[in-house]
Amino acid sequence: MIRWGMIGCGNIARRFAQGLEHVADATLTAVWNRNTDKADAFAREFGGAVYAELEALLRSDVDAVYIATPHTSHARLAVQALAVGKHVLCEKPAAISVAELDSVLAAAREHGKLFMEAMKPPFYPLYRKLRDHLAADPIGPVGFVRAGFANPGVPADHMLWRPEMAGGSLLDIGIYSAFLAVDWLGPVQEVQVLGRLHGGVDAFASVNVRHEGGIAQLYCGLDLAGSGDALLGAPGGHIVIHEKWWNPVRATIHYADGRKVELDAPMIGSGLNYEAAHFGALIEGGMLESPIVTHAHSRSMLTLIDAARAGLGVVYPFEV
């Protein structure tokens, strides 16, 4: 039984706790949030003992923690948890920069604990089904990825508009597209970006990326509407992962010979149960790194985001 501790009790924490109900051999045993009333309400709904102090939760008998706090605290909390011997599954982005991520990975190596970025898409049944189908009926190596999403409904007082909270679209929405590009095309070689800033954060970004295996066209935004599908192009055809592709449940493969294959794979639970089950299996197997969301994969994603931020001139106040 993997005993989980929850750090943070916002919306994504709720989805993770809902997902744990669908994971065998996993239980939520500890909860912490800066607002104790919020933690109490969370524990009443999902279980677990409430800890008034984070240090007390980390001294408890939890095996792993899920970090579900704002971006700016991810690296610090991950290092703190790893240092006291806890395995860490950290919500995306794993850090706000490659430099921050490297400090986390160094702590994981030093203390011999598992660390993984909670990047959910590759664990969904549809994504796995697509990989399996292409292995059996290939279209050749993917050389082009087009993906993005823009959401004009972000309230003016949301933390994504606040530079001191590492706001902007790139780290929040764009990290998903960065994952897809890296997953199919490999390491980043060159990044070109155009975009708009608002109040010191990226309100919209259009990013062209040269990868080791091809080219990606990515976009993300907080003040425009944009669809959430994705396209993967290869010599023998192309794939459309339908909206919202980061919660993938349906894809269409268009073969160059005229065939069209529809793939459907509904999710169960909240969708975060798949990454939680994978993480638990890694712990049970004594693994220190996921073979699916590798440390190198997370570094490549942030390499892309770092370069895009630099090209737009996005510098957070705490980085000056």
N, C-alpha and C positions, 0 to 999 in steps of 0.2 A: 504494500500500500504506500503510494507516494503522498506524503503529507505536504500540502501547499500552504504557503503564507501569501496573503494578498497585500501589496503595498500600493495604496491608492484605491479609491472606491467610486470612481467616475463611471461613465457610460461603458468604456471598453472593459473595465473591471467587471461590470455586470454581465457583459457578454461572455467573458471568460468563465465566470462562476456558473452561468447557465450551461456553458459547454462542459464543465467538469462533471455535471450530472449525467453526462453520456459517456464518460470515460471510466472503464473498469479499473479498479485498483488505484483510484485517486480520490482524495478528499480534501476539502478546504478546512484547515484547522486553526488558522490564525489570520487576523485582519488588523490592518493599521491604516489610519488616515489622519491628516493634520486636524481635521474636524472630527472629534470623537463622537458627536451626535450622528454624523453621517456614517461613521464606522459601525455604531450600534445598530442603526437601521439596516445597514448592509448585512450584518451578521444575523439579525433576526430573520432576514429573508433567505440567506444562503448558508448560514451556519458559521462555525468558527468562533474562537475566543477573541475578544477585542483587546488589543494592547494599546495603552495610552502612549507608550513610548516605542519608537521603532527599534531601539536597541534591545528592548525586552523581547520583541517578536523575534529578532535575529538570534537571541540567546535561547529561544525555545527549541522544541524538537522537530521543527519543520525541516523537511528534506530540501525543498526548493521554494523560491519566491518568484512571483510574477510581478514585475514592476509596471504599474499602470498609471504613472504620474506624468506631468508635463515633460516635454522634451528636455528642458534645461536641467532636470534632475536625474536623468537616466544614468549617465556615466557615474556620477557621484554615488548614487544608491547601489548601482551594480558593484562597484569596487568595494563599498562598505559590506555588502552581503557576501561577496566572494571571500573577503578577508576573514570572515568568521565561519567559513566552511559551508556556505549554502550554495547550491546550484541556482543559476539565474536564467530565467526566461524573461527577456526585456522587450516591452512593446516597441514597435518601430517609431521613429528611427532609433537604433541602438545608442546613438550619440548624435551630437549636432555637427561633428566634424571627424575626419580621419584621426586627427591628433587625439581627440577625446576617446575615440574607439580604441586606439592603440593602448591607452592607459588601462582600459577595461580588459583587453585581451592579455596584457602583461600580468594583471592581477589574477586572471583565470589560470594562466600558466603557473604562476608562482604558488598558488594555493591548490592546484590540481583539481579544479572544479569545472563543471560543465557550464558553458555560457552559450546562449543562442538568441539571436534576434527573432522576435515573434513576427515573422513574415508569413502570413497565413496561406496565400494562394497555392503554393506547391503541394500542400497537404490535402487540398480539397479533392474529393473523388473525381470530379470532372478533369482536373489538371492531370491527375495520375492516369486516368483513362485515356486522355489525349496522348500522353507520352507513350503509353503501351500501344495504342493504335498506330502511331507513327513508326514505332519500332517494327511492327508487323507489316505495315502498308505505308512505306515512307514516301515523302515528297522531296527528299534530299535535304541537305543542310540548310537551316534557316539563315538567311543573310540580311533580312530586313525586318525591323520591328517598328510598328507605329502604335502608339498608345498614349492615352491621356484622359484627363477629366478636369472639368472646371465647374465650380459650384458658386453661383451668384448669391446664395442664400446665407452667407456667413454674416451674422449680426455685427454691427459696428463696434460693439463692446467685447467681442470675442477675443480670446488671447492670441488668435492667429494674426490679428492686426497689430500686436504689440511686439516690437523688436526685443524688448528685455525678456520676453518669453520665447525667443527664437521662433517668432511667427513667420508667416509667409506660406506660399503654396508649395514650394519645392520640398521642404522637409516633411510636410504633412501629407499632401496628396502626391507630389512628384516622386516620393520615395518608392511608391508602388510601381510606377512606370520604370524607374531605374532598376528595380528588381527584375522586371520582365525582360528588359534589354540585356542585362548582365546574364540572366539565366539562359537565354538562348544564343547570345552573341559573344559572351566572354568578357574579359577585362577591357577597361576603357583606355583608349589611346589618345583621343582628341575630342574636345568639347567646344561647340559654338552655341552662343545663346543670344536671344533678343527677348526683351521683356519690359515691364513697367513696374515701377516702385510706387508704393503709397505709404507714407508715414514711416519709411525706413525698412519696409518688408516688401517682398516680391508679391505683387498683386496678380501678375500673370507672367509666365515664362514659356518660351518656345525654344526647345533645345535639340540641336542636331549633334549626334554623337557617333564617332568612329570607334568601333570595338575591334577586338582581335578577329572576330568572325563576321563583321558586317557593319551596317549602318542602322541607327535608330533615329526616329523622329518622335519626340515626346513633348507634351505640353501639360500645363497645370495652371489653375487660376482660382481666384477667390471672388471675382467680380463679373465674370462672364459665365454663360451656360455652355457646357460642352458634353458630348456623349461619352459614355464610359465603355466603349468597346475597344478591342485591340486586334491588330492584324499582324500576322507572321508570314513573311514571304520567303519562298524557296524555289529552286529550279523546277520542281515537279508540281507546283501548286501553291495555294496560300490557305491560311487558316484565319477565320474570324472567331474570336472569343467574345461572345455577346455580352451586353451590359448586365450587370456591372462586373467587368472581367476579373476584378480582384476578389470578388465572391463568386467564382466561376461555377456555373451550373449547366451551360449550354455552349457548344462550339460547332462550327460548320467547316468542314475541310473541302475545299474546291480543288480537285485534281486537274492537272493540265490536260488530261485525256478526256475531260468532260464529266467525269464522275463527281458526285457530291455526296458526302457522308455527314450525317447529322449525329452529334454525340450529345446525350443528355445524362446528367448524373446529379440528381437533387441532393442537397446537403441535409443532414440531420442536425439537431441541436442548433447552437448559435453559429456554427462554423469554426469557432476557435477550439472546439474539442479535438479536432484533428491534429493541430500543432501540439496541444497538451498531451495527447496520447503518444505522439512521436517523441516528445521530450521525456516523458516517463520511461519509454522503452530505452532511450539512450542512457538514462540514469541506471536502470536495471542492468544494462549491458556494460556498465563501467566506462562509457564513452565520455570524452571531454570536448567533443565537437560534433555537430550534426553533419552528416555527409550530404545533406540537401541544402540547408542554409549554412554554408561554411563560413568561417571567419573571413576567408579571402573574398567570399561573395559580399559580405557586409561591408568590407573595406572598399570594394569596387563600387558599390552603390554610393557610398559617401564620397568617394573620389569624384564621381560624376556630379553629385550635389555640391561639393566644395567648389568645383570648377565653374559650375553654373552660377553659384552665388558670387564668386569672384568676378565673373564676367559682367554681372549686373551691378556690382558694387554693394552687395548686401553684407554689411558688417554689423554684428550685434553689439550693443553697448559693452557687454562684459568681455568682448574680444579685443577691445581697443587697448 
